[in-house]
Amino acid sequence: MNNAKHTVMTNIRVAREKLRLTQQEVADRVVERAGVPMTNQQISQYELGIISPPLDKLGALAMAVCIDG
């Protein structure tokens, strides 16, 4: 994962942890607020840098943890 993607996903993880949300709760928020399908397993893989989220999912993740772009 390149530095920019790593930084973005680190910021999303930190925001999730500050809100005391589980990965499942964030996935549920993404589905409810953005209508974008997502699972807690995907969030785990994104946070670990195993895969990178597509832009639509990245934006939905940021909205779910209230990060302004």
Phi and psi restraints in degrees (range 20) as a CNS / XPLOR table:
assign (resid 1 and name C) (resid 2 and name N)
       (resid 2 and name CA) (resid 2 and name C) 1.0 -75.2 20.0 2
assign (resid 2 and name N) (resid 2 and name CA)
       (resid 2 and name C) (resid 3 and name N) 1.0 167.3 20.0 2
assign (resid 2 and name C) (resid 3 and name N)
       (resid 3 and name CA) (resid 3 and name C) 1.0 -60.5 20.0 2
assign (resid 3 and name N) (resid 3 and name CA)
       (resid 3 and name C) (resid 4 and name N) 1.0 -40.5 20.0 2
assign (resid 3 and name C) (resid 4 and name N)
       (resid 4 and name CA) (resid 4 and name C) 1.0 -63.7 20.0 2
assign (resid 4 and name N) (resid 4 and name CA)
       (resid 4 and name C) (resid 5 and name N) 1.0 -46.8 20.0 2
assign (resid 4 and name C) (resid 5 and name N)
       (resid 5 and name CA) (resid 5 and name C) 1.0 -64.9 20.0 2
assign (resid 5 and name N) (resid 5 and name CA)
       (resid 5 and name C) (resid 6 and name N) 1.0 -40.1 20.0 2
assign (resid 5 and name C) (resid 6 and name N)
       (resid 6 and name CA) (resid 6 and name C) 1.0 -61.0 20.0 2
assign (resid 6 and name N) (resid 6 and name CA)
       (resid 6 and name C) (resid 7 and name N) 1.0 -43.9 20.0 2
assign (resid 6 and name C) (resid 7 and name N)
       (resid 7 and name CA) (resid 7 and name C) 1.0 -63.4 20.0 2
assign (resid 7 and name N) (resid 7 and name CA)
       (resid 7 and name C) (resid 8 and name N) 1.0 -44.3 20.0 2
assign (resid 7 and name C) (resid 8 and name N)
       (resid 8 and name CA) (resid 8 and name C) 1.0 -61.6 20.0 2
assign (resid 8 and name N) (resid 8 and name CA)
       (resid 8 and name C) (resid 9 and name N) 1.0 -48.0 20.0 2
assign (resid 8 and name C) (resid 9 and name N)
       (resid 9 and name CA) (resid 9 and name C) 1.0 -69.0 20.0 2
assign (resid 9 and name N) (resid 9 and name CA)
       (resid 9 and name C) (resid 10 and name N) 1.0 -32.0 20.0 2
assign (resid 9 and name C) (resid 10 and name N)
       (resid 10 and name CA) (resid 10 and name C) 1.0 -64.7 20.0 2
assign (resid 10 and name N) (resid 10 and name CA)
       (resid 10 and name C) (resid 11 and name N) 1.0 -43.1 20.0 2
assign (resid 10 and name C) (resid 11 and name N)
       (resid 11 and name CA) (resid 11 and name C) 1.0 -62.0 20.0 2
assign (resid 11 and name N) (resid 11 and name CA)
       (resid 11 and name C) (resid 12 and name N) 1.0 -39.7 20.0 2
assign (resid 11 and name C) (resid 12 and name N)
       (resid 12 and name CA) (resid 12 and name C) 1.0 -66.7 20.0 2
assign (resid 12 and name N) (resid 12 and name CA)
       (resid 12 and name C) (resid 13 and name N) 1.0 -42.1 20.0 2
assign (resid 12 and name C) (resid 13 and name N)
       (resid 13 and name CA) (resid 13 and name C) 1.0 -62.8 20.0 2
assign (resid 13 and name N) (resid 13 and name CA)
       (resid 13 and name C) (resid 14 and name N) 1.0 -45.3 20.0 2
assign (resid 13 and name C) (resid 14 and name N)
       (resid 14 and name CA) (resid 14 and name C) 1.0 -61.8 20.0 2
assign (resid 14 and name N) (resid 14 and name CA)
       (resid 14 and name C) (resid 15 and name N) 1.0 -44.0 20.0 2
assign (resid 14 and name C) (resid 15 and name N)
       (resid 15 and name CA) (resid 15 and name C) 1.0 -62.2 20.0 2
assign (resid 15 and name N) (resid 15 and name CA)
       (resid 15 and name C) (resid 16 and name N) 1.0 -42.0 20.0 2
assign (resid 15 and name C) (resid 16 and name N)
       (resid 16 and name CA) (resid 16 and name C) 1.0 -60.3 20.0 2
assign (resid 16 and name N) (resid 16 and name CA)
       (resid 16 and name C) (resid 17 and name N) 1.0 -45.1 20.0 2
assign (resid 16 and name C) (resid 17 and name N)
       (resid 17 and name CA) (resid 17 and name C) 1.0 -67.3 20.0 2
assign (resid 17 and name N) (resid 17 and name CA)
       (resid 17 and name C) (resid 18 and name N) 1.0 -37.2 20.0 2
assign (resid 17 and name C) (resid 18 and name N)
       (resid 18 and name CA) (resid 18 and name C) 1.0 -63.1 20.0 2
assign (resid 18 and name N) (resid 18 and name CA)
       (resid 18 and name C) (resid 19 and name N) 1.0 -35.8 20.0 2
assign (resid 18 and name C) (resid 19 and name N)
       (resid 19 and name CA) (resid 19 and name C) 1.0 -81.0 20.0 2
assign (resid 19 and name N) (resid 19 and name CA)
       (resid 19 and name C) (resid 20 and name N) 1.0 -3.1 20.0 2
assign (resid 19 and name C) (resid 20 and name N)
       (resid 20 and name CA) (resid 20 and name C) 1.0 56.6 20.0 2
assign (resid 20 and name N) (resid 20 and name CA)
       (resid 20 and name C) (resid 21 and name N) 1.0 43.3 20.0 2
assign (resid 20 and name C) (resid 21 and name N)
       (resid 21 and name CA) (resid 21 and name C) 1.0 -102.7 20.0 2
assign (resid 21 and name N) (resid 21 and name CA)
       (resid 21 and name C) (resid 22 and name N) 1.0 143.0 20.0 2
assign (resid 21 and name C) (resid 22 and name N)
       (resid 22 and name CA) (resid 22 and name C) 1.0 -80.2 20.0 2
assign (resid 22 and name N) (resid 22 and name CA)
       (resid 22 and name C) (resid 23 and name N) 1.0 167.0 20.0 2
assign (resid 22 and name C) (resid 23 and name N)
       (resid 23 and name CA) (resid 23 and name C) 1.0 -62.7 20.0 2
assign (resid 23 and name N) (resid 23 and name CA)
       (resid 23 and name C) (resid 24 and name N) 1.0 -35.3 20.0 2
assign (resid 23 and name C) (resid 24 and name N)
       (resid 24 and name CA) (resid 24 and name C) 1.0 -64.8 20.0 2
assign (resid 24 and name N) (resid 24 and name CA)
       (resid 24 and name C) (resid 25 and name N) 1.0 -41.3 20.0 2
assign (resid 24 and name C) (resid 25 and name N)
       (resid 25 and name CA) (resid 25 and name C) 1.0 -64.2 20.0 2
assign (resid 25 and name N) (resid 25 and name CA)
       (resid 25 and name C) (resid 26 and name N) 1.0 -37.9 20.0 2
assign (resid 25 and name C) (resid 26 and name N)
       (resid 26 and name CA) (resid 26 and name C) 1.0 -66.7 20.0 2
assign (resid 26 and name N) (resid 26 and name CA)
       (resid 26 and name C) (resid 27 and name N) 1.0 -43.5 20.0 2
assign (resid 26 and name C) (resid 27 and name N)
       (resid 27 and name CA) (resid 27 and name C) 1.0 -58.8 20.0 2
assign (resid 27 and name N) (resid 27 and name CA)
       (resid 27 and name C) (resid 28 and name N) 1.0 -43.0 20.0 2
assign (resid 27 and name C) (resid 28 and name N)
       (resid 28 and name CA) (resid 28 and name C) 1.0 -62.3 20.0 2
assign (resid 28 and name N) (resid 28 and name CA)
       (resid 28 and name C) (resid 29 and name N) 1.0 -40.7 20.0 2
assign (resid 28 and name C) (resid 29 and name N)
       (resid 29 and name CA) (resid 29 and name C) 1.0 -63.3 20.0 2
assign (resid 29 and name N) (resid 29 and name CA)
       (resid 29 and name C) (resid 30 and name N) 1.0 -41.4 20.0 2
assign (resid 29 and name C) (resid 30 and name N)
       (resid 30 and name CA) (resid 30 and name C) 1.0 -59.9 20.0 2
assign (resid 30 and name N) (resid 30 and name CA)
       (resid 30 and name C) (resid 31 and name N) 1.0 -46.2 20.0 2
assign (resid 30 and name C) (resid 31 and name N)
       (resid 31 and name CA) (resid 31 and name C) 1.0 -64.2 20.0 2
assign (resid 31 and name N) (resid 31 and name CA)
       (resid 31 and name C) (resid 32 and name N) 1.0 -46.8 20.0 2
assign (resid 31 and name C) (resid 32 and name N)
       (resid 32 and name CA) (resid 32 and name C) 1.0 -67.4 20.0 2
assign (resid 32 and name N) (resid 32 and name CA)
       (resid 32 and name C) (resid 33 and name N) 1.0 -44.2 20.0 2
assign (resid 32 and name C) (resid 33 and name N)
       (resid 33 and name CA) (resid 33 and name C) 1.0 -87.3 20.0 2
assign (resid 33 and name N) (resid 33 and name CA)
       (resid 33 and name C) (resid 34 and name N) 1.0 -32.4 20.0 2
assign (resid 33 and name C) (resid 34 and name N)
       (resid 34 and name CA) (resid 34 and name C) 1.0 -115.9 20.0 2
assign (resid 34 and name N) (resid 34 and name CA)
       (resid 34 and name C) (resid 35 and name N) 1.0 -11.2 20.0 2
assign (resid 34 and name C) (resid 35 and name N)
       (resid 35 and name CA) (resid 35 and name C) 1.0 67.6 20.0 2
assign (resid 35 and name N) (resid 35 and name CA)
       (resid 35 and name C) (resid 36 and name N) 1.0 21.7 20.0 2
assign (resid 35 and name C) (resid 36 and name N)
       (resid 36 and name CA) (resid 36 and name C) 1.0 -101.5 20.0 2
assign (resid 36 and name N) (resid 36 and name CA)
       (resid 36 and name C) (resid 37 and name N) 1.0 123.9 20.0 2
assign (resid 36 and name C) (resid 37 and name N)
       (resid 37 and name CA) (resid 37 and name C) 1.0 -64.6 20.0 2
assign (resid 37 and name N) (resid 37 and name CA)
       (resid 37 and name C) (resid 38 and name N) 1.0 133.4 20.0 2
assign (resid 37 and name C) (resid 38 and name N)
       (resid 38 and name CA) (resid 38 and name C) 1.0 -158.0 20.0 2
assign (resid 38 and name N) (resid 38 and name CA)
       (resid 38 and name C) (resid 39 and name N) 1.0 147.8 20.0 2
assign (resid 38 and name C) (resid 39 and name N)
       (resid 39 and name CA) (resid 39 and name C) 1.0 -120.9 20.0 2
assign (resid 39 and name N) (resid 39 and name CA)
       (resid 39 and name C) (resid 40 and name N) 1.0 162.7 20.0 2
assign (resid 39 and name C) (resid 40 and name N)
       (resid 40 and name CA) (resid 40 and name C) 1.0 -64.9 20.0 2
assign (resid 40 and name N) (resid 40 and name CA)
       (resid 40 and name C) (resid 41 and name N) 1.0 -29.1 20.0 2
assign (resid 40 and name C) (resid 41 and name N)
       (resid 41 and name CA) (resid 41 and name C) 1.0 -65.3 20.0 2
assign (resid 41 and name N) (resid 41 and name CA)
       (resid 41 and name C) (resid 42 and name N) 1.0 -38.7 20.0 2
assign (resid 41 and name C) (resid 42 and name N)
       (resid 42 and name CA) (resid 42 and name C) 1.0 -63.1 20.0 2
assign (resid 42 and name N) (resid 42 and name CA)
       (resid 42 and name C) (resid 43 and name N) 1.0 -45.1 20.0 2
assign (resid 42 and name C) (resid 43 and name N)
       (resid 43 and name CA) (resid 43 and name C) 1.0 -60.5 20.0 2
assign (resid 43 and name N) (resid 43 and name CA)
       (resid 43 and name C) (resid 44 and name N) 1.0 -42.6 20.0 2
assign (resid 43 and name C) (resid 44 and name N)
       (resid 44 and name CA) (resid 44 and name C) 1.0 -59.0 20.0 2
assign (resid 44 and name N) (resid 44 and name CA)
       (resid 44 and name C) (resid 45 and name N) 1.0 -46.1 20.0 2
assign (resid 44 and name C) (resid 45 and name N)
       (resid 45 and name CA) (resid 45 and name C) 1.0 -64.9 20.0 2
assign (resid 45 and name N) (resid 45 and name CA)
       (resid 45 and name C) (resid 46 and name N) 1.0 -37.5 20.0 2
assign (resid 45 and name C) (resid 46 and name N)
       (resid 46 and name CA) (resid 46 and name C) 1.0 -64.0 20.0 2
assign (resid 46 and name N) (resid 46 and name CA)
       (resid 46 and name C) (resid 47 and name N) 1.0 -48.1 20.0 2
assign (resid 46 and name C) (resid 47 and name N)
       (resid 47 and name CA) (resid 47 and name C) 1.0 -64.2 20.0 2
assign (resid 47 and name N) (resid 47 and name CA)
       (resid 47 and name C) (resid 48 and name N) 1.0 -33.5 20.0 2
assign (resid 47 and name C) (resid 48 and name N)
       (resid 48 and name CA) (resid 48 and name C) 1.0 -83.0 20.0 2
assign (resid 48 and name N) (resid 48 and name CA)
       (resid 48 and name C) (resid 49 and name N) 1.0 -8.0 20.0 2
assign (resid 48 and name C) (resid 49 and name N)
       (resid 49 and name CA) (resid 49 and name C) 1.0 78.3 20.0 2
assign (resid 49 and name N) (resid 49 and name CA)
       (resid 49 and name C) (resid 50 and name N) 1.0 15.5 20.0 2
assign (resid 49 and name C) (resid 50 and name N)
       (resid 50 and name CA) (resid 50 and name C) 1.0 -70.0 20.0 2
assign (resid 50 and name N) (resid 50 and name CA)
       (resid 50 and name C) (resid 51 and name N) 1.0 -42.7 20.0 2
assign (resid 50 and name C) (resid 51 and name N)
       (resid 51 and name CA) (resid 51 and name C) 1.0 -135.1 20.0 2
assign (resid 51 and name N) (resid 51 and name CA)
       (resid 51 and name C) (resid 52 and name N) 1.0 160.3 20.0 2
assign (resid 51 and name C) (resid 52 and name N)
       (resid 52 and name CA) (resid 52 and name C) 1.0 -107.1 20.0 2
assign (resid 52 and name N) (resid 52 and name CA)
       (resid 52 and name C) (resid 53 and name N) 1.0 137.2 20.0 2
assign (resid 52 and name C) (resid 53 and name N)
       (resid 53 and name CA) (resid 53 and name C) 1.0 -73.6 20.0 2
assign (resid 53 and name N) (resid 53 and name CA)
       (resid 53 and name C) (resid 54 and name N) 1.0 143.6 20.0 2
assign (resid 53 and name C) (resid 54 and name N)
       (resid 54 and name CA) (resid 54 and name C) 1.0 -65.0 20.0 2
assign (resid 54 and name N) (resid 54 and name CA)
       (resid 54 and name C) (resid 55 and name N) 1.0 160.9 20.0 2
assign (resid 54 and name C) (resid 55 and name N)
       (resid 55 and name CA) (resid 55 and name C) 1.0 -56.5 20.0 2
assign (resid 55 and name N) (resid 55 and name CA)
       (resid 55 and name C) (resid 56 and name N) 1.0 -39.5 20.0 2
assign (resid 55 and name C) (resid 56 and name N)
       (resid 56 and name CA) (resid 56 and name C) 1.0 -63.9 20.0 2
assign (resid 56 and name N) (resid 56 and name CA)
       (resid 56 and name C) (resid 57 and name N) 1.0 -37.2 20.0 2
assign (resid 56 and name C) (resid 57 and name N)
       (resid 57 and name CA) (resid 57 and name C) 1.0 -76.2 20.0 2
assign (resid 57 and name N) (resid 57 and name CA)
       (resid 57 and name C) (resid 58 and name N) 1.0 -33.3 20.0 2
assign (resid 57 and name C) (resid 58 and name N)
       (resid 58 and name CA) (resid 58 and name C) 1.0 -63.5 20.0 2
assign (resid 58 and name N) (resid 58 and name CA)
       (resid 58 and name C) (resid 59 and name N) 1.0 -45.1 20.0 2
assign (resid 58 and name C) (resid 59 and name N)
       (resid 59 and name CA) (resid 59 and name C) 1.0 -62.6 20.0 2
assign (resid 59 and name N) (resid 59 and name CA)
       (resid 59 and name C) (resid 60 and name N) 1.0 -40.7 20.0 2
assign (resid 59 and name C) (resid 60 and name N)
       (resid 60 and name CA) (resid 60 and name C) 1.0 -65.7 20.0 2
assign (resid 60 and name N) (resid 60 and name CA)
       (resid 60 and name C) (resid 61 and name N) 1.0 -38.4 20.0 2
assign (resid 60 and name C) (resid 61 and name N)
       (resid 61 and name CA) (resid 61 and name C) 1.0 -63.2 20.0 2
assign (resid 61 and name N) (resid 61 and name CA)
       (resid 61 and name C) (resid 62 and name N) 1.0 -45.3 20.0 2
assign (resid 61 and name C) (resid 62 and name N)
       (resid 62 and name CA) (resid 62 and name C) 1.0 -60.9 20.0 2
assign (resid 62 and name N) (resid 62 and name CA)
       (resid 62 and name C) (resid 63 and name N) 1.0 -40.7 20.0 2
assign (resid 62 and name C) (resid 63 and name N)
       (resid 63 and name CA) (resid 63 and name C) 1.0 -64.9 20.0 2
assign (resid 63 and name N) (resid 63 and name CA)
       (resid 63 and name C) (resid 64 and name N) 1.0 -37.8 20.0 2
assign (resid 63 and name C) (resid 64 and name N)
       (resid 64 and name CA) (resid 64 and name C) 1.0 -65.5 20.0 2
assign (resid 64 and name N) (resid 64 and name CA)
       (resid 64 and name C) (resid 65 and name N) 1.0 -28.5 20.0 2
assign (resid 64 and name C) (resid 65 and name N)
       (resid 65 and name CA) (resid 65 and name C) 1.0 -111.2 20.0 2
assign (resid 65 and name N) (resid 65 and name CA)
       (resid 65 and name C) (resid 66 and name N) 1.0 14.2 20.0 2
assign (resid 65 and name C) (resid 66 and name N)
       (resid 66 and name CA) (resid 66 and name C) 1.0 62.6 20.0 2
assign (resid 66 and name N) (resid 66 and name CA)
       (resid 66 and name C) (resid 67 and name N) 1.0 45.0 20.0 2
assign (resid 66 and name C) (resid 67 and name N)
       (resid 67 and name CA) (resid 67 and name C) 1.0 -101.4 20.0 2
assign (resid 67 and name N) (resid 67 and name CA)
       (resid 67 and name C) (resid 68 and name N) 1.0 123.4 20.0 2
assign (resid 67 and name C) (resid 68 and name N)
       (resid 68 and name CA) (resid 68 and name C) 1.0 -84.9 20.0 2
assign (resid 68 and name N) (resid 68 and name CA)
       (resid 68 and name C) (resid 69 and name N) 1.0 143.2 20.0 2
